[in-house]
Amino acid sequence: MTKFIRIGAAVCAILLVLPLVAIGEAAAQQYFNGDICTDDCSGHQAGYDWAEQNGIDDPDDCGGNSQSFIEGCESYAEENGSSADEDSYYEDIDEDAQEADF
């Protein structure tokens, strides 16, 4: 009878610990600008840095052999490309307003 109690106690202990391990693993997940990192986000950071150094402002210009590198590059391009597009949009509006006869 005591053998069954020990086995039961061991099973209960395992069942109590497993959810805590799963929560710890989920909490350890790292993200880079919304993208899930597989390890330490170094691939994403490398792509981001490369895009910054090369003035990439269009996500379509990002490529490579690593999905994390591409996602990092795209992240930089999305952050920096949209403001450039908005600037040129507003410059066009200003030019049109200056040319218009009111």
Beta strands, then each sheet from edge to edge (+ up, - down):
strand 1: 31-32
strand 2: 35-36
sheet 1: 1+ 2-
end
